[in-house]
């Protein structure tokens, strides 16, 4: 009888560890999907900004939703003082997960105006 109780106790411990591992894996999967979506949103916004003429690229902010998650994209465009044909762009994508934890992904890029044609 004692051996059966010990086997059940050990089995319960092992099953609880497996359950915790599965829950952790599910949380990491959800977080990974949100990071991937943030990356896609950043890429889309950068490509959208590239369609503007060089002189019309400006800082801004917008909001989008996916799977009941609110993603806020904020981009800051600054002129590179040393090089007038270069603009530095920093894009932040922020969101809050289901547990109320805030996440931020930051992307940086450079826009370059070609010498010809001037736009």
N, CA, C and O atoms as a GROMACS GRO file, in nm:
protein
  476
    1UNK      N    1   0.081  -0.119   0.000
    1UNK     CA    2   0.000   0.000   0.000
    1UNK      C    3   0.086   0.127   0.000
    1UNK      O    4   0.056   0.224  -0.069
    2UNK      N    5   0.194   0.124   0.079
    2UNK     CA    6   0.286   0.238   0.084
    2UNK      C    7   0.351   0.262  -0.051
    2UNK      O    8   0.368   0.377  -0.092
    3UNK      N    9   0.386   0.156  -0.120
    3UNK     CA   10   0.448   0.168  -0.252
    3UNK      C   11   0.351   0.232  -0.351
    3UNK      O   12   0.392   0.313  -0.435
    4UNK      N   13   0.225   0.196  -0.343
    4UNK     CA   14   0.123   0.254  -0.430
    4UNK      C   15   0.107   0.403  -0.401
    4UNK      O   16   0.095   0.482  -0.495
    5UNK      N   17   0.106   0.442  -0.277
    5UNK     CA   18   0.094   0.584  -0.239
    5UNK      C   19   0.215   0.663  -0.290
    5UNK      O   20   0.200   0.775  -0.340
    6UNK      N   21   0.333   0.606  -0.278
    6UNK     CA   22   0.454   0.675  -0.327
    6UNK      C   23   0.450   0.689  -0.479
    6UNK      O   24   0.487   0.794  -0.532
    7UNK      N   25   0.407   0.585  -0.548
    7UNK     CA   26   0.397   0.591  -0.694
    7UNK      C   27   0.297   0.697  -0.737
    7UNK      O   28   0.322   0.771  -0.832
    8UNK      N   29   0.183   0.705  -0.667
    8UNK     CA   30   0.083   0.807  -0.699
    8UNK      C   31   0.136   0.947  -0.672
    8UNK      O   32   0.110   1.039  -0.750
    9UNK      N   33   0.208   0.965  -0.563
    9UNK     CA   34   0.264   1.096  -0.530
    9UNK      C   35   0.367   1.139  -0.634
    9UNK      O   36   0.366   1.254  -0.679
   10UNK      N   37   0.453   1.049  -0.672
   10UNK     CA   38   0.554   1.080  -0.774
   10UNK      C   39   0.488   1.109  -0.908
   10UNK      O   40   0.528   1.202  -0.979
   11UNK      N   41   0.387   1.031  -0.943
   11UNK     CA   42   0.313   1.054  -1.068
   11UNK      C   43   0.245   1.190  -1.066
   11UNK      O   44   0.245   1.260  -1.168
   12UNK      N   45   0.186   1.229  -0.954
   12UNK     CA   46   0.120   1.358  -0.942
   12UNK      C   47   0.219   1.472  -0.960
   12UNK      O   48   0.188   1.572  -1.026
   13UNK      N   49   0.337   1.458  -0.902
   13UNK     CA   50   0.440   1.561  -0.916
   13UNK      C   51   0.484   1.573  -1.062
   13UNK      O   52   0.497   1.683  -1.115
   14UNK      N   53   0.507   1.460  -1.125
   14UNK     CA   54   0.549   1.461  -1.265
   14UNK      C   55   0.441   1.521  -1.354
   14UNK      O   56   0.472   1.601  -1.443
   15UNK      N   57   0.317   1.485  -1.333
   15UNK     CA   58   0.207   1.538  -1.414
   15UNK      C   59   0.192   1.688  -1.392
   15UNK      O   60   0.163   1.760  -1.487
   16UNK      N   61   0.211   1.736  -1.269
   16UNK     CA   62   0.200   1.880  -1.245
   16UNK      C   63   0.313   1.956  -1.315
   16UNK      O   64   0.290   2.065  -1.368
   17UNK      N   65   0.434   1.899  -1.318
   17UNK     CA   66   0.544   1.964  -1.390
   17UNK      C   67   0.516   1.966  -1.540
   17UNK      O   68   0.544   2.066  -1.607
   18UNK      N   69   0.462   1.859  -1.593
   18UNK     CA   70   0.427   1.856  -1.736
   18UNK      C   71   0.320   1.959  -1.766
   18UNK      O   72   0.327   2.029  -1.867
   19UNK      N   73   0.220   1.971  -1.678
   19UNK     CA   74   0.115   2.071  -1.697
   19UNK      C   75   0.170   2.214  -1.695
   19UNK      O   76   0.131   2.297  -1.776
   20UNK      N   77   0.261   2.242  -1.601
   20UNK     CA   78   0.322   2.375  -1.595
   20UNK      C   79   0.404   2.403  -1.720
   20UNK      O   80   0.405   2.515  -1.771
   21UNK      N   81   0.473   2.302  -1.770
   21UNK     CA   82   0.552   2.320  -1.891
   21UNK      C   83   0.462   2.349  -2.011
   21UNK      O   84   0.495   2.434  -2.094
   22UNK      N   85   0.349   2.280  -2.020
   22UNK     CA   86   0.256   2.304  -2.131
   22UNK      C   87   0.196   2.444  -2.123
   22UNK      O   88   0.182   2.512  -2.225
   23UNK      N   89   0.161   2.489  -2.004
   23UNK     CA   90   0.107   2.624  -1.987
   23UNK      C   91   0.213   2.728  -2.025
   23UNK      O   92   0.182   2.827  -2.092
   24UNK      N   93   0.336   2.707  -1.982
   24UNK     CA   94   0.444   2.798  -2.018
   24UNK      C   95   0.469   2.802  -2.168
   24UNK      O   96   0.493   2.908  -2.225
   25UNK      N   97   0.462   2.686  -2.231
   25UNK     CA   98   0.481   2.681  -2.376
   25UNK      C   99   0.369   2.755  -2.449
   25UNK      O  100   0.394   2.824  -2.548
   26UNK      N  101   0.246   2.741  -2.400
   26UNK     CA  102   0.134   2.812  -2.462
   26UNK      C  103   0.150   2.963  -2.447
   26UNK      O  104   0.122   3.038  -2.540
   27UNK      N  105   0.195   3.009  -2.330
   27UNK     CA  106   0.218   3.153  -2.310
   27UNK      C  107   0.328   3.205  -2.402
   27UNK      O  108   0.315   3.312  -2.461
   28UNK      N  109   0.435   3.129  -2.413
   28UNK     CA  110   0.546   3.170  -2.501
   28UNK      C  111   0.502   3.173  -2.646
   28UNK      O  112   0.546   3.259  -2.722
   29UNK      N  113   0.415   3.081  -2.686
   29UNK     CA  114   0.363   3.079  -2.822
   29UNK      C  115   0.280   3.204  -2.849
   29UNK      O  116   0.293   3.266  -2.954
   30UNK      N  117   0.194   3.242  -2.754
   30UNK     CA  118   0.112   3.362  -2.770
   30UNK      C  119   0.200   3.487  -2.777
   30UNK      O  120   0.176   3.574  -2.860
   31UNK      N  121   0.301   3.495  -2.691
   31UNK     CA  122   0.392   3.609  -2.693
   31UNK      C  123   0.470   3.615  -2.824
   31UNK      O  124   0.490   3.723  -2.880
   32UNK      N  125   0.513   3.500  -2.872
   32UNK     CA  126   0.585   3.494  -2.999
   32UNK      C  127   0.498   3.540  -3.115
   32UNK      O  128   0.545   3.612  -3.204
   33UNK      N  129   0.372   3.500  -3.116
   33UNK     CA  130   0.280   3.544  -3.221
   33UNK      C  131   0.262   3.695  -3.217
   33UNK      O  132   0.258   3.760  -3.321
   34UNK      N  133   0.251   3.752  -3.096
   34UNK     CA  134   0.235   3.897  -3.084
   34UNK      C  135   0.361   3.969  -3.133
   34UNK      O  136   0.351   4.071  -3.200
   35UNK      N  137   0.479   3.917  -3.100
   35UNK     CA  138   0.604   3.977  -3.148
   35UNK      C  139   0.612   3.969  -3.300
   35UNK      O  140   0.654   4.065  -3.365
   36UNK      N  141   0.574   3.857  -3.356
   36UNK     CA  142   0.575   3.844  -3.502
   36UNK      C  143   0.479   3.943  -3.566
   36UNK      O  144   0.511   4.003  -3.669
   37UNK      N  145   0.361   3.960  -3.507
   37UNK     CA  146   0.265   4.055  -3.562
   37UNK      C  147   0.318   4.198  -3.551
   37UNK      O  148   0.299   4.278  -3.642
   38UNK      N  149   0.383   4.230  -3.439
   38UNK     CA  150   0.442   4.362  -3.423
   38UNK      C  151   0.549   4.387  -3.529
   38UNK      O  152   0.558   4.497  -3.584
   39UNK      N  153   0.628   4.287  -3.558
   39UNK     CA  154   0.731   4.299  -3.661
   39UNK      C  155   0.668   4.322  -3.798
   39UNK      O  156   0.717   4.403  -3.876
   40UNK      N  157   0.561   4.250  -3.826
   40UNK     CA  158   0.491   4.267  -3.954
   40UNK      C  159   0.432   4.407  -3.965
   40UNK      O  160   0.441   4.471  -4.070
   41UNK      N  161   0.371   4.455  -3.856
   41UNK     CA  162   0.315   4.591  -3.856
   41UNK      C  163   0.423   4.696  -3.878
   41UNK      O  164   0.401   4.793  -3.950
   42UNK      N  165   0.539   4.677  -3.816
   42UNK     CA  166   0.649   4.771  -3.834
   42UNK      C  167   0.697   4.771  -3.979
   42UNK      O  168   0.719   4.876  -4.038
   43UNK      N  169   0.712   4.653  -4.035
   43UNK     CA  170   0.755   4.643  -4.175
   43UNK      C  171   0.655   4.710  -4.268
   43UNK      O  172   0.695   4.780  -4.362
   44UNK      N  173   0.526   4.689  -4.244
   44UNK     CA  174   0.423   4.751  -4.328
   44UNK      C  175   0.429   4.903  -4.318
   44UNK      O  176   0.417   4.972  -4.420
   45UNK      N  177   0.448   4.956  -4.198
   45UNK     CA  178   0.453   5.102  -4.181
   45UNK      C  179   0.577   5.160  -4.247
   45UNK      O  180   0.569   5.266  -4.309
   46UNK      N  181   0.690   5.094  -4.234
   46UNK     CA  182   0.812   5.144  -4.298
   46UNK      C  183   0.796   5.145  -4.449
   46UNK      O  184   0.836   5.241  -4.515
   47UNK      N  185   0.739   5.039  -4.504
   47UNK     CA  186   0.717   5.036  -4.649
   47UNK      C  187   0.616   5.143  -4.692
   47UNK      O  188   0.629   5.201  -4.799
   48UNK      N  189   0.517   5.169  -4.608
   48UNK     CA  190   0.420   5.275  -4.636
   48UNK      C  191   0.490   5.412  -4.638
   48UNK      O  192   0.462   5.494  -4.726
   49UNK      N  193   0.579   5.436  -4.543
   49UNK     CA  194   0.650   5.563  -4.538
   49UNK      C  195   0.744   5.581  -4.657
   49UNK      O  196   0.766   5.692  -4.703
   50UNK      N  197   0.799   5.470  -4.706
   50UNK     CA  198   0.890   5.480  -4.821
   50UNK      C  199   0.820   5.527  -4.948
   50UNK      O  200   0.885   5.574  -5.041
   51UNK      N  201   0.687   5.514  -4.952
   51UNK     CA  202   0.612   5.558  -5.070
   51UNK      C  203   0.600   5.710  -5.077
   51UNK      O  204   0.574   5.766  -5.184
   52UNK      N  205   0.618   5.778  -4.964
   52UNK     CA  206   0.610   5.923  -4.963
   52UNK      C  207   0.736   5.983  -5.026
   52UNK      O  208   0.841   5.920  -5.032
   53UNK      N  209   0.722   6.106  -5.074
   53UNK     CA  210   0.842   6.175  -5.120
   53UNK      C  211   0.929   6.203  -4.998
   53UNK      O  212   0.879   6.217  -4.886
   54UNK      N  213   1.057   6.211  -5.019
   54UNK     CA  214   1.153   6.223  -4.910
   54UNK      C  215   1.121   6.341  -4.819
   54UNK      O  216   1.129   6.329  -4.696
   55UNK      N  217   1.085   6.453  -4.876
   55UNK     CA  218   1.060   6.574  -4.797
   55UNK      C  219   0.929   6.567  -4.719
   55UNK      O  220   0.909   6.645  -4.625
   56UNK      N  221   0.838   6.475  -4.754
   56UNK     CA  222   0.708   6.464  -4.687
   56UNK      C  223   0.702   6.356  -4.579
   56UNK      O  224   0.596   6.334  -4.521
   57UNK      N  225   0.811   6.289  -4.552
   57UNK     CA  226   0.812   6.186  -4.448
   57UNK      C  227   0.811   6.255  -4.312
   57UNK      O  228   0.900   6.335  -4.282
   58UNK      N  229   0.709   6.225  -4.231
   58UNK     CA  230   0.693   6.291  -4.102
   58UNK      C  231   0.666   6.189  -3.992
   58UNK      O  232   0.626   6.076  -4.018
   59UNK      N  233   0.689   6.232  -3.869
   59UNK     CA  234   0.660   6.150  -3.752
   59UNK      C  235   0.509   6.132  -3.736
   59UNK      O  236   0.432   6.214  -3.787
   60UNK      N  237   0.467   6.028  -3.666
   60UNK     CA  238   0.325   6.006  -3.645
   60UNK      C  239   0.298   5.888  -3.555
   60UNK      O  240   0.389   5.824  -3.502
   61UNK      N  241   0.169   5.859  -3.539
   61UNK     CA  242   0.125   5.748  -3.456
   61UNK      C  243  -0.006   5.694  -3.511
   61UNK      O  244  -0.088   5.771  -3.562
   62UNK      N  245  -0.027   5.564  -3.502
   62UNK     CA  246  -0.155   5.504  -3.539
   62UNK      C  247  -0.178   5.379  -3.455
   62UNK      O  248  -0.087   5.332  -3.386
   63UNK      N  249  -0.299   5.328  -3.461
   63UNK     CA  250  -0.340   5.213  -3.380
   63UNK      C  251  -0.406   5.110  -3.469
   63UNK      O  252  -0.481   5.144  -3.561
   64UNK      N  253  -0.379   4.983  -3.441
   64UNK     CA  254  -0.444   4.874  -3.512
   64UNK      C  255  -0.474   4.763  -3.411
   64UNK      O  256  -0.411   4.755  -3.305
   65UNK      N  257  -0.569   4.678  -3.444
   65UNK     CA  258  -0.610   4.569  -3.355
   65UNK      C  259  -0.594   4.435  -3.426
   65UNK      O  260  -0.616   4.425  -3.547
   66UNK      N  261  -0.556   4.334  -3.350
   66UNK     CA  262  -0.548   4.198  -3.401
   66UNK      C  263  -0.574   4.102  -3.285
   66UNK      O  264  -0.505   4.108  -3.182
   67UNK      N  265  -0.671   4.014  -3.300
   67UNK     CA  266  -0.707   3.918  -3.194
   67UNK      C  267  -0.730   3.987  -3.059
   67UNK      O  268  -0.682   3.940  -2.956
   68UNK      N  269  -0.803   4.097  -3.063
   68UNK     CA  270  -0.835   4.175  -2.943
   68UNK      C  271  -0.713   4.233  -2.874
   68UNK      O  272  -0.719   4.268  -2.756
   69UNK      N  273  -0.603   4.244  -2.945
   69UNK     CA  274  -0.483   4.309  -2.891
   69UNK      C  275  -0.466   4.441  -2.964
   69UNK      O  276  -0.471   4.446  -3.087
   70UNK      N  277  -0.448   4.546  -2.889
   70UNK     CA  278  -0.430   4.681  -2.945
   70UNK      C  279  -0.281   4.706  -2.965
   70UNK      O  280  -0.204   4.708  -2.869
   71UNK      N  281  -0.241   4.726  -3.090
   71UNK     CA  282  -0.103   4.758  -3.124
   71UNK      C  283  -0.096   4.906  -3.159
   71UNK      O  284  -0.172   4.954  -3.243
   72UNK      N  285  -0.003   4.978  -3.096
   72UNK     CA  286   0.017   5.119  -3.124
   72UNK      C  287   0.153   5.133  -3.191
   72UNK      O  288   0.255   5.091  -3.138
   73UNK      N  289   0.151   5.195  -3.311
   73UNK     CA  290   0.275   5.220  -3.383
   73UNK      C  291   0.306   5.369  -3.373
   73UNK      O  292   0.222   5.452  -3.406
   74UNK      N  293   0.424   5.400  -3.327
   74UNK     CA  294   0.468   5.539  -3.317
   74UNK      C  295   0.603   5.550  -3.387
   74UNK      O  296   0.698   5.480  -3.352
   75UNK      N  297   0.611   5.638  -3.485
   75UNK     CA  298   0.736   5.653  -3.559
   75UNK      C  299   0.784   5.796  -3.547
   75UNK      O  300   0.706   5.892  -3.552
   76UNK      N  301   0.916   5.809  -3.530
   76UNK     CA  302   0.981   5.938  -3.516
   76UNK      C  303   1.081   5.953  -3.630
   76UNK      O  304   1.170   5.870  -3.647
   77UNK      N  305   1.064   6.058  -3.706
   77UNK     CA  306   1.151   6.085  -3.820
   77UNK      C  307   1.237   6.206  -3.785
   77UNK      O  308   1.185   6.312  -3.752
   78UNK      N  309   1.369   6.189  -3.792
   78UNK     CA  310   1.460   6.300  -3.765
   78UNK      C  311   1.557   6.316  -3.880
   78UNK      O  312   1.605   6.218  -3.937
   79UNK      N  313   1.584   6.441  -3.912
   79UNK     CA  314   1.684   6.469  -4.015
   79UNK      C  315   1.822   6.442  -3.959
   79UNK      O  316   1.852   6.477  -3.845
   80UNK      N  317   1.905   6.381  -4.040
   80UNK     CA  318   2.043   6.356  -4.001
   80UNK      C  319   2.120   6.484  -4.030
   80UNK      O  320   2.142   6.519  -4.146
   81UNK      N  321   2.159   6.554  -3.925
   81UNK     CA  322   2.220   6.687  -3.941
   81UNK      C  323   2.350   6.684  -4.022
   81UNK      O  324   2.380   6.779  -4.094
   82UNK      N  325   2.423   6.579  -4.010
   82UNK     CA  326   2.550   6.571  -4.083
   82UNK      C  327   2.531   6.537  -4.230
   82UNK      O  328   2.619   6.564  -4.312
   83UNK      N  329   2.416   6.478  -4.264
   83UNK     CA  330   2.392   6.433  -4.401
   83UNK      C  331   2.249   6.471  -4.440
   83UNK      O  332   2.155   6.402  -4.400
   84UNK      N  333   2.232   6.578  -4.517
   84UNK     CA  334   2.097   6.628  -4.546
   84UNK      C  335   2.012   6.535  -4.631
   84UNK      O  336   1.891   6.555  -4.641
   85UNK      N  337   2.070   6.435  -4.692
   85UNK     CA  338   1.991   6.343  -4.775
   85UNK      C  339   1.955   6.215  -4.700
   85UNK      O  340   1.913   6.117  -4.761
   86UNK      N  341   1.971   6.217  -4.568
   86UNK     CA  342   1.940   6.099  -4.486
   86UNK      C  343   1.843   6.139  -4.375
   86UNK      O  344   1.860   6.242  -4.310
   87UNK      N  345   1.742   6.055  -4.354
   87UNK     CA  346   1.651   6.070  -4.241
   87UNK      C  347   1.655   5.942  -4.159
   87UNK      O  348   1.649   5.831  -4.213
   88UNK      N  349   1.665   5.958  -4.029
   88UNK     CA  350   1.663   5.844  -3.937
   88UNK      C  351   1.519   5.822  -3.892
   88UNK      O  352   1.450   5.917  -3.857
   89UNK      N  353   1.476   5.697  -3.894
   89UNK     CA  354   1.340   5.663  -3.853
   89UNK      C  355   1.346   5.559  -3.742
   89UNK      O  356   1.407   5.453  -3.757
   90UNK      N  357   1.280   5.591  -3.630
   90UNK     CA  358   1.265   5.495  -3.521
   90UNK      C  359   1.117   5.464  -3.509
   90UNK      O  360   1.035   5.555  -3.496
   91UNK      N  361   1.082   5.337  -3.514
   91UNK     CA  362   0.943   5.295  -3.506
   91UNK      C  363   0.924   5.205  -3.385
   91UNK      O  364   0.993   5.104  -3.371
   92UNK      N  365   0.831   5.243  -3.297
   92UNK     CA  366   0.801   5.163  -3.178
   92UNK      C  367   0.663   5.102  -3.195
   92UNK      O  368   0.568   5.171  -3.231
   93UNK      N  369   0.654   4.973  -3.171
   93UNK     CA  370   0.526   4.904  -3.168
   93UNK      C  371   0.505   4.858  -3.024
   93UNK      O  372   0.585   4.782  -2.970
   94UNK      N  373   0.396   4.905  -2.962
   94UNK     CA  374   0.366   4.869  -2.824
   94UNK      C  375   0.232   4.798  -2.816
   94UNK      O  376   0.141   4.827  -2.894
   95UNK      N  377   0.221   4.706  -2.722
   95UNK     CA  378   0.096   4.637  -2.696
   95UNK      C  379   0.097   4.584  -2.554
   95UNK      O  380   0.202   4.572  -2.491
   96UNK      N  381  -0.022   4.553  -2.505
   96UNK     CA  382  -0.038   4.496  -2.371
   96UNK      C  383  -0.096   4.356  -2.386
   96UNK      O  384  -0.197   4.337  -2.455
   97UNK      N  385  -0.033   4.258  -2.322
   97UNK     CA  386  -0.081   4.121  -2.335
   97UNK      C  387  -0.200   4.097  -2.241
   97UNK      O  388  -0.242   4.187  -2.169
   98UNK      N  389  -0.253   3.976  -2.243
   98UNK     CA  390  -0.373   3.942  -2.166
   98UNK      C  391  -0.350   3.949  -2.015
   98UNK      O  392  -0.447   3.958  -1.940
   99UNK      N  393  -0.226   3.946  -1.970
   99UNK     CA  394  -0.196   3.955  -1.828
   99UNK      C  395  -0.170   4.099  -1.785
   99UNK      O  396  -0.139   4.125  -1.668
  100UNK      N  397  -0.181   4.195  -1.879
  100UNK     CA  398  -0.160   4.335  -1.846
  100UNK      C  399  -0.015   4.379  -1.854
  100UNK      O  400   0.019   4.488  -1.808
  101UNK      N  401   0.071   4.297  -1.911
  101UNK     CA  402   0.213   4.331  -1.924
  101UNK      C  403   0.234   4.408  -2.055
  101UNK      O  404   0.192   4.363  -2.161
  102UNK      N  405   0.299   4.524  -2.045
  102UNK     CA  406   0.328   4.604  -2.164
  102UNK      C  407   0.452   4.551  -2.234
  102UNK      O  408   0.549   4.510  -2.171
  103UNK      N  409   0.446   4.552  -2.367
  103UNK     CA  410   0.559   4.508  -2.450
  103UNK      C  411   0.590   4.617  -2.552
  103UNK      O  412   0.501   4.686  -2.600
  104UNK      N  413   0.717   4.630  -2.584
  104UNK     CA  414   0.761   4.730  -2.682
  104UNK      C  415   0.863   4.664  -2.774
  104UNK      O  416   0.956   4.598  -2.729
  105UNK      N  417   0.843   4.682  -2.904
  105UNK     CA  418   0.943   4.642  -3.003
  105UNK      C  419   0.987   4.767  -3.076
  105UNK      O  420   0.903   4.846  -3.120
  106UNK      N  421   1.116   4.787  -3.088
  106UNK     CA  422   1.170   4.908  -3.150
  106UNK      C  423   1.247   4.870  -3.274
  106UNK      O  424   1.329   4.778  -3.273
  107UNK      N  425   1.220   4.942  -3.383
  107UNK     CA  426   1.284   4.917  -3.512
  107UNK      C  427   1.344   5.049  -3.560
  107UNK      O  428   1.280   5.154  -3.550
  108UNK      N  429   1.463   5.043  -3.613
  108UNK     CA  430   1.531   5.161  -3.666
  108UNK      C  431   1.567   5.137  -3.811
  108UNK      O  432   1.604   5.027  -3.851
  109UNK      N  433   1.554   5.244  -3.890
  109UNK     CA  434   1.594   5.237  -4.030
  109UNK      C  435   1.639   5.375  -4.075
  109UNK      O  436   1.622   5.474  -4.004
  110UNK      N  437   1.694   5.380  -4.193
  110UNK     CA  438   1.740   5.506  -4.252
  110UNK      C  439   1.674   5.521  -4.388
  110UNK      O  440   1.670   5.426  -4.467
  111UNK      N  441   1.623   5.640  -4.416
  111UNK     CA  442   1.572   5.672  -4.550
  111UNK      C  443   1.676   5.760  -4.617
  111UNK      O  444   1.728   5.854  -4.558
  112UNK      N  445   1.704   5.727  -4.741
  112UNK     CA  446   1.806   5.798  -4.817
  112UNK      C  447   1.743   5.854  -4.943
  112UNK      O  448   1.674   5.783  -5.016
  113UNK      N  449   1.767   5.983  -4.968
  113UNK     CA  450   1.717   6.045  -5.091
  113UNK      C  451   1.826   6.037  -5.196
  113UNK      O  452   1.938   6.085  -5.176
  114UNK      N  453   1.792   5.974  -5.308
  114UNK     CA  454   1.886   5.965  -5.419
  114UNK      C  455   1.913   6.103  -5.476
  114UNK      O  456   1.830   6.194  -5.463
  115UNK      N  457   2.028   6.120  -5.537
  115UNK     CA  458   2.064   6.250  -5.594
  115UNK      C  459   1.968   6.284  -5.709
  115UNK      O  460   1.933   6.401  -5.726
  116UNK      N  461   1.926   6.186  -5.787
  116UNK     CA  462   1.835   6.211  -5.898
  116UNK      C  463   1.727   6.105  -5.898
  116UNK      O  464   1.762   5.988  -5.880
  117UNK      N  465   1.606   6.133  -5.915
  117UNK     CA  466   1.546   6.267  -5.920
  117UNK      C  467   1.520   6.316  -5.778
  117UNK      O  468   1.495   6.236  -5.688
  118UNK      N  469   1.525   6.445  -5.759
  118UNK     CA  470   1.489   6.503  -5.630
  118UNK      C  471   1.340   6.499  -5.615
  118UNK      O  472   1.267   6.542  -5.704
  119UNK      N  473   1.291   6.448  -5.503
  119UNK     CA  474   1.149   6.445  -5.478
  119UNK      C  475   1.120   6.518  -5.349
  119UNK      O  476   1.004   6.528  -5.308
   0.00000   0.00000   0.00000
